[in-house]
Amino acid sequence: MPNGSMLYDFGDAIRSMASSSSEDEPDLAKVWFDLTRFKCFSEGFLREVISIIAKKEITMLSMGAIVITFEQAIRFLTDYLMGDVYFKVTFSKHNLVRAKNQLKLVKEMLEKKDSMEEIVSNCCQSFENLAACFENIKASEL
């Protein structure tokens, strides 16, 4: 990967796509980590990058999503404490709401980390088996 690890892009996409709500949702009862969305995104992502992603990156995809989400929570909280100077806000305590939202998501992700890792592992196994089948077909044509 030319400019860093795929973990950043994967993590930020998961942070956004696998959440049950937007990062602006103040009602934390409406915020949860959706494993079905995680599975769908992971399958599509891994299908495209399985031939170029490093094995270590594969093992870190789930943790990468958790770390990026936690990082974003800290960034929102820091901006709130600094007077909302970086992120655009549209209501009082907007960045505090965002920080709490993202921390709830981190909590959910940590609780579901084993399931996330199993999903990634199963996706990789499927795609690696498929790639091996194609290689066998190509070899038999020679």
Rosetta constraint file for C-alpha pairs under 8 A:
AtomPair CA 1 CA 5 HARMONIC 6.23 0.50
AtomPair CA 1 CA 6 HARMONIC 6.99 0.50
AtomPair CA 5 CA 9 HARMONIC 8.00 0.50
AtomPair CA 5 CA 57 HARMONIC 7.56 0.50
AtomPair CA 6 CA 10 HARMONIC 6.10 0.50
AtomPair CA 6 CA 53 HARMONIC 7.68 0.50
AtomPair CA 6 CA 57 HARMONIC 7.34 0.50
AtomPair CA 7 CA 11 HARMONIC 5.66 0.50
AtomPair CA 7 CA 57 HARMONIC 6.73 0.50
AtomPair CA 7 CA 60 HARMONIC 7.39 0.50
AtomPair CA 7 CA 61 HARMONIC 5.89 0.50
AtomPair CA 7 CA 64 HARMONIC 5.37 0.50
AtomPair CA 7 CA 65 HARMONIC 7.31 0.50
AtomPair CA 8 CA 12 HARMONIC 6.12 0.50
AtomPair CA 8 CA 64 HARMONIC 6.86 0.50
AtomPair CA 8 CA 65 HARMONIC 7.76 0.50
AtomPair CA 8 CA 68 HARMONIC 6.91 0.50
AtomPair CA 9 CA 13 HARMONIC 6.06 0.50
AtomPair CA 10 CA 14 HARMONIC 6.13 0.50
AtomPair CA 10 CA 45 HARMONIC 7.94 0.50
AtomPair CA 10 CA 61 HARMONIC 7.11 0.50
AtomPair CA 10 CA 64 HARMONIC 7.55 0.50
AtomPair CA 10 CA 65 HARMONIC 6.72 0.50
AtomPair CA 11 CA 15 HARMONIC 6.08 0.50
AtomPair CA 11 CA 61 HARMONIC 7.15 0.50
AtomPair CA 11 CA 62 HARMONIC 7.71 0.50
AtomPair CA 11 CA 64 HARMONIC 5.29 0.50
AtomPair CA 11 CA 65 HARMONIC 3.53 0.50
AtomPair CA 11 CA 66 HARMONIC 7.04 0.50
AtomPair CA 11 CA 67 HARMONIC 7.62 0.50
AtomPair CA 11 CA 68 HARMONIC 5.62 0.50
AtomPair CA 11 CA 69 HARMONIC 7.28 0.50
AtomPair CA 12 CA 16 HARMONIC 6.33 0.50
AtomPair CA 12 CA 65 HARMONIC 6.52 0.50
AtomPair CA 12 CA 68 HARMONIC 6.12 0.50
AtomPair CA 12 CA 69 HARMONIC 7.03 0.50
AtomPair CA 13 CA 17 HARMONIC 5.81 0.50
AtomPair CA 13 CA 18 HARMONIC 8.00 0.50
AtomPair CA 14 CA 18 HARMONIC 5.22 0.50
AtomPair CA 14 CA 19 HARMONIC 7.64 0.50
AtomPair CA 14 CA 38 HARMONIC 6.58 0.50
AtomPair CA 14 CA 41 HARMONIC 7.58 0.50
AtomPair CA 14 CA 65 HARMONIC 6.13 0.50
AtomPair CA 15 CA 19 HARMONIC 6.41 0.50
AtomPair CA 15 CA 65 HARMONIC 6.42 0.50
AtomPair CA 15 CA 66 HARMONIC 7.88 0.50
AtomPair CA 15 CA 68 HARMONIC 7.44 0.50
AtomPair CA 15 CA 69 HARMONIC 5.69 0.50
AtomPair CA 16 CA 22 HARMONIC 7.47 0.50
AtomPair CA 16 CA 23 HARMONIC 7.78 0.50
AtomPair CA 17 CA 37 HARMONIC 6.88 0.50
AtomPair CA 17 CA 38 HARMONIC 7.64 0.50
AtomPair CA 18 CA 33 HARMONIC 5.80 0.50
AtomPair CA 18 CA 34 HARMONIC 5.15 0.50
AtomPair CA 18 CA 35 HARMONIC 7.03 0.50
AtomPair CA 18 CA 36 HARMONIC 7.89 0.50
AtomPair CA 18 CA 37 HARMONIC 5.03 0.50
AtomPair CA 18 CA 38 HARMONIC 5.38 0.50
AtomPair CA 19 CA 31 HARMONIC 6.73 0.50
AtomPair CA 19 CA 32 HARMONIC 5.87 0.50
AtomPair CA 19 CA 33 HARMONIC 4.93 0.50
AtomPair CA 19 CA 34 HARMONIC 5.92 0.50
AtomPair CA 19 CA 105 HARMONIC 7.11 0.50
AtomPair CA 20 CA 30 HARMONIC 6.88 0.50
AtomPair CA 20 CA 31 HARMONIC 5.50 0.50
AtomPair CA 20 CA 32 HARMONIC 5.38 0.50
AtomPair CA 20 CA 33 HARMONIC 6.25 0.50
AtomPair CA 20 CA 34 HARMONIC 6.23 0.50
AtomPair CA 21 CA 25 HARMONIC 6.39 0.50
AtomPair CA 21 CA 30 HARMONIC 6.63 0.50
AtomPair CA 21 CA 31 HARMONIC 5.70 0.50
AtomPair CA 21 CA 32 HARMONIC 7.64 0.50
AtomPair CA 23 CA 98 HARMONIC 5.41 0.50
AtomPair CA 23 CA 101 HARMONIC 6.01 0.50
AtomPair CA 23 CA 102 HARMONIC 6.71 0.50
AtomPair CA 24 CA 94 HARMONIC 7.26 0.50
AtomPair CA 24 CA 97 HARMONIC 6.51 0.50
AtomPair CA 24 CA 98 HARMONIC 5.37 0.50
AtomPair CA 24 CA 101 HARMONIC 7.30 0.50
AtomPair CA 25 CA 30 HARMONIC 7.49 0.50
AtomPair CA 25 CA 31 HARMONIC 7.45 0.50
AtomPair CA 25 CA 97 HARMONIC 7.22 0.50
AtomPair CA 25 CA 98 HARMONIC 7.35 0.50
AtomPair CA 25 CA 101 HARMONIC 6.79 0.50
AtomPair CA 26 CA 97 HARMONIC 5.55 0.50
AtomPair CA 26 CA 98 HARMONIC 7.59 0.50
AtomPair CA 26 CA 101 HARMONIC 6.96 0.50
AtomPair CA 27 CA 31 HARMONIC 7.25 0.50
AtomPair CA 28 CA 100 HARMONIC 7.87 0.50
AtomPair CA 28 CA 101 HARMONIC 6.33 0.50
AtomPair CA 28 CA 104 HARMONIC 7.07 0.50
AtomPair CA 31 CA 101 HARMONIC 6.83 0.50
AtomPair CA 31 CA 104 HARMONIC 6.95 0.50
AtomPair CA 31 CA 105 HARMONIC 6.75 0.50
AtomPair CA 32 CA 104 HARMONIC 7.28 0.50
AtomPair CA 32 CA 105 HARMONIC 5.87 0.50
AtomPair CA 32 CA 108 HARMONIC 6.28 0.50
AtomPair CA 33 CA 105 HARMONIC 5.95 0.50
AtomPair CA 33 CA 108 HARMONIC 5.71 0.50
AtomPair CA 33 CA 109 HARMONIC 6.18 0.50
AtomPair CA 34 CA 38 HARMONIC 6.37 0.50
AtomPair CA 35 CA 39 HARMONIC 6.01 0.50
AtomPair CA 35 CA 115 HARMONIC 7.97 0.50
AtomPair CA 35 CA 116 HARMONIC 7.24 0.50
AtomPair CA 36 CA 40 HARMONIC 6.25 0.50
AtomPair CA 37 CA 41 HARMONIC 6.12 0.50
AtomPair CA 38 CA 42 HARMONIC 5.92 0.50
AtomPair CA 38 CA 116 HARMONIC 7.52 0.50
AtomPair CA 39 CA 43 HARMONIC 6.06 0.50
AtomPair CA 39 CA 116 HARMONIC 7.82 0.50
AtomPair CA 39 CA 119 HARMONIC 6.23 0.50
AtomPair CA 39 CA 120 HARMONIC 7.73 0.50
AtomPair CA 40 CA 44 HARMONIC 6.43 0.50
AtomPair CA 41 CA 45 HARMONIC 5.98 0.50
AtomPair CA 42 CA 46 HARMONIC 5.84 0.50
AtomPair CA 42 CA 119 HARMONIC 7.84 0.50
AtomPair CA 42 CA 120 HARMONIC 6.62 0.50
AtomPair CA 42 CA 123 HARMONIC 7.46 0.50
AtomPair CA 43 CA 47 HARMONIC 5.96 0.50
AtomPair CA 43 CA 120 HARMONIC 7.81 0.50
AtomPair CA 43 CA 123 HARMONIC 5.87 0.50
AtomPair CA 44 CA 48 HARMONIC 6.56 0.50
AtomPair CA 45 CA 49 HARMONIC 6.39 0.50
AtomPair CA 46 CA 50 HARMONIC 5.18 0.50
AtomPair CA 46 CA 123 HARMONIC 7.11 0.50
AtomPair CA 46 CA 124 HARMONIC 6.93 0.50
AtomPair CA 46 CA 127 HARMONIC 7.88 0.50
AtomPair CA 47 CA 127 HARMONIC 6.55 0.50
AtomPair CA 49 CA 53 HARMONIC 5.69 0.50
AtomPair CA 50 CA 124 HARMONIC 7.18 0.50
AtomPair CA 50 CA 127 HARMONIC 7.11 0.50
AtomPair CA 50 CA 128 HARMONIC 7.57 0.50
AtomPair CA 53 CA 57 HARMONIC 6.53 0.50
AtomPair CA 53 CA 58 HARMONIC 6.97 0.50
AtomPair CA 54 CA 58 HARMONIC 6.49 0.50
AtomPair CA 55 CA 59 HARMONIC 6.47 0.50
AtomPair CA 56 CA 60 HARMONIC 6.35 0.50
AtomPair CA 57 CA 61 HARMONIC 6.09 0.50
AtomPair CA 58 CA 120 HARMONIC 7.48 0.50
AtomPair CA 59 CA 117 HARMONIC 7.62 0.50
AtomPair CA 60 CA 64 HARMONIC 5.79 0.50
AtomPair CA 61 CA 65 HARMONIC 6.37 0.50
AtomPair CA 61 CA 117 HARMONIC 7.92 0.50
AtomPair CA 61 CA 120 HARMONIC 7.75 0.50
AtomPair CA 62 CA 66 HARMONIC 6.55 0.50
AtomPair CA 62 CA 113 HARMONIC 6.69 0.50
AtomPair CA 62 CA 116 HARMONIC 6.01 0.50
AtomPair CA 62 CA 117 HARMONIC 6.02 0.50
AtomPair CA 62 CA 120 HARMONIC 7.84 0.50
AtomPair CA 63 CA 67 HARMONIC 6.06 0.50
AtomPair CA 63 CA 113 HARMONIC 7.68 0.50
AtomPair CA 64 CA 68 HARMONIC 6.09 0.50
AtomPair CA 65 CA 69 HARMONIC 6.17 0.50
AtomPair CA 66 CA 70 HARMONIC 6.15 0.50
AtomPair CA 66 CA 106 HARMONIC 5.86 0.50
AtomPair CA 66 CA 109 HARMONIC 6.38 0.50
AtomPair CA 66 CA 110 HARMONIC 7.21 0.50
AtomPair CA 67 CA 71 HARMONIC 5.99 0.50
AtomPair CA 68 CA 72 HARMONIC 6.17 0.50
AtomPair CA 69 CA 73 HARMONIC 6.29 0.50
AtomPair CA 69 CA 102 HARMONIC 6.23 0.50
AtomPair CA 69 CA 103 HARMONIC 7.68 0.50
AtomPair CA 69 CA 105 HARMONIC 7.50 0.50
AtomPair CA 69 CA 106 HARMONIC 6.29 0.50
AtomPair CA 70 CA 74 HARMONIC 6.31 0.50
AtomPair CA 70 CA 102 HARMONIC 6.82 0.50
AtomPair CA 70 CA 103 HARMONIC 6.47 0.50
AtomPair CA 70 CA 106 HARMONIC 6.16 0.50
AtomPair CA 71 CA 75 HARMONIC 6.20 0.50
AtomPair CA 72 CA 76 HARMONIC 6.17 0.50
AtomPair CA 72 CA 99 HARMONIC 7.52 0.50
AtomPair CA 72 CA 102 HARMONIC 7.15 0.50
AtomPair CA 73 CA 77 HARMONIC 6.15 0.50
AtomPair CA 73 CA 98 HARMONIC 6.99 0.50
AtomPair CA 73 CA 99 HARMONIC 4.34 0.50
AtomPair CA 73 CA 100 HARMONIC 7.15 0.50
AtomPair CA 73 CA 101 HARMONIC 7.80 0.50
AtomPair CA 73 CA 102 HARMONIC 5.14 0.50
AtomPair CA 73 CA 103 HARMONIC 6.00 0.50
AtomPair CA 74 CA 78 HARMONIC 5.93 0.50
AtomPair CA 74 CA 99 HARMONIC 6.70 0.50
AtomPair CA 75 CA 79 HARMONIC 6.12 0.50
AtomPair CA 75 CA 99 HARMONIC 7.80 0.50
AtomPair CA 76 CA 80 HARMONIC 6.20 0.50
AtomPair CA 76 CA 87 HARMONIC 7.63 0.50
AtomPair CA 76 CA 95 HARMONIC 5.10 0.50
AtomPair CA 76 CA 96 HARMONIC 6.65 0.50
AtomPair CA 76 CA 98 HARMONIC 6.29 0.50
AtomPair CA 76 CA 99 HARMONIC 5.15 0.50
AtomPair CA 77 CA 81 HARMONIC 6.22 0.50
AtomPair CA 77 CA 95 HARMONIC 6.26 0.50
AtomPair CA 77 CA 96 HARMONIC 5.72 0.50
AtomPair CA 77 CA 98 HARMONIC 7.89 0.50
AtomPair CA 77 CA 99 HARMONIC 5.33 0.50
AtomPair CA 78 CA 82 HARMONIC 6.07 0.50
AtomPair CA 79 CA 83 HARMONIC 6.22 0.50
AtomPair CA 79 CA 84 HARMONIC 4.86 0.50
AtomPair CA 79 CA 85 HARMONIC 6.21 0.50
AtomPair CA 79 CA 86 HARMONIC 6.21 0.50
AtomPair CA 79 CA 87 HARMONIC 7.01 0.50
AtomPair CA 79 CA 95 HARMONIC 6.80 0.50
AtomPair CA 80 CA 84 HARMONIC 4.94 0.50
AtomPair CA 80 CA 93 HARMONIC 7.02 0.50
AtomPair CA 80 CA 94 HARMONIC 7.84 0.50
AtomPair CA 80 CA 95 HARMONIC 5.23 0.50
AtomPair CA 80 CA 96 HARMONIC 5.88 0.50
AtomPair CA 84 CA 88 HARMONIC 7.29 0.50
AtomPair CA 84 CA 89 HARMONIC 7.13 0.50
AtomPair CA 84 CA 95 HARMONIC 7.17 0.50
AtomPair CA 87 CA 95 HARMONIC 7.66 0.50
AtomPair CA 89 CA 94 HARMONIC 5.69 0.50
AtomPair CA 89 CA 95 HARMONIC 6.91 0.50
AtomPair CA 90 CA 94 HARMONIC 6.69 0.50
AtomPair CA 93 CA 97 HARMONIC 6.24 0.50
AtomPair CA 94 CA 98 HARMONIC 6.29 0.50
AtomPair CA 95 CA 99 HARMONIC 6.06 0.50
AtomPair CA 96 CA 100 HARMONIC 6.21 0.50
AtomPair CA 97 CA 101 HARMONIC 6.06 0.50
AtomPair CA 98 CA 102 HARMONIC 6.16 0.50
AtomPair CA 99 CA 103 HARMONIC 6.15 0.50
AtomPair CA 100 CA 104 HARMONIC 6.18 0.50
AtomPair CA 101 CA 105 HARMONIC 6.40 0.50
AtomPair CA 102 CA 106 HARMONIC 6.20 0.50
AtomPair CA 103 CA 107 HARMONIC 6.22 0.50
AtomPair CA 104 CA 108 HARMONIC 6.33 0.50
AtomPair CA 105 CA 109 HARMONIC 6.10 0.50
AtomPair CA 106 CA 110 HARMONIC 6.10 0.50
AtomPair CA 107 CA 111 HARMONIC 6.31 0.50
AtomPair CA 108 CA 112 HARMONIC 6.26 0.50
AtomPair CA 109 CA 113 HARMONIC 5.71 0.50
AtomPair CA 112 CA 116 HARMONIC 6.22 0.50
AtomPair CA 113 CA 117 HARMONIC 6.17 0.50
AtomPair CA 114 CA 118 HARMONIC 6.21 0.50
AtomPair CA 115 CA 119 HARMONIC 6.19 0.50
AtomPair CA 116 CA 120 HARMONIC 6.36 0.50
AtomPair CA 117 CA 121 HARMONIC 6.09 0.50
AtomPair CA 118 CA 122 HARMONIC 6.05 0.50
AtomPair CA 119 CA 123 HARMONIC 6.15 0.50
AtomPair CA 120 CA 124 HARMONIC 6.18 0.50
AtomPair CA 121 CA 125 HARMONIC 6.14 0.50
AtomPair CA 122 CA 126 HARMONIC 6.21 0.50
AtomPair CA 123 CA 127 HARMONIC 6.29 0.50
AtomPair CA 124 CA 128 HARMONIC 5.87 0.50
AtomPair CA 125 CA 129 HARMONIC 6.01 0.50
AtomPair CA 126 CA 130 HARMONIC 6.21 0.50
AtomPair CA 127 CA 131 HARMONIC 6.10 0.50
AtomPair CA 128 CA 132 HARMONIC 6.14 0.50
AtomPair CA 129 CA 133 HARMONIC 6.24 0.50
AtomPair CA 130 CA 134 HARMONIC 6.41 0.50
AtomPair CA 131 CA 135 HARMONIC 6.25 0.50
AtomPair CA 132 CA 136 HARMONIC 6.19 0.50
AtomPair CA 133 CA 137 HARMONIC 6.22 0.50
AtomPair CA 134 CA 138 HARMONIC 6.17 0.50
AtomPair CA 135 CA 139 HARMONIC 6.11 0.50
AtomPair CA 136 CA 140 HARMONIC 6.14 0.50
AtomPair CA 137 CA 141 HARMONIC 6.42 0.50
AtomPair CA 138 CA 142 HARMONIC 6.86 0.50
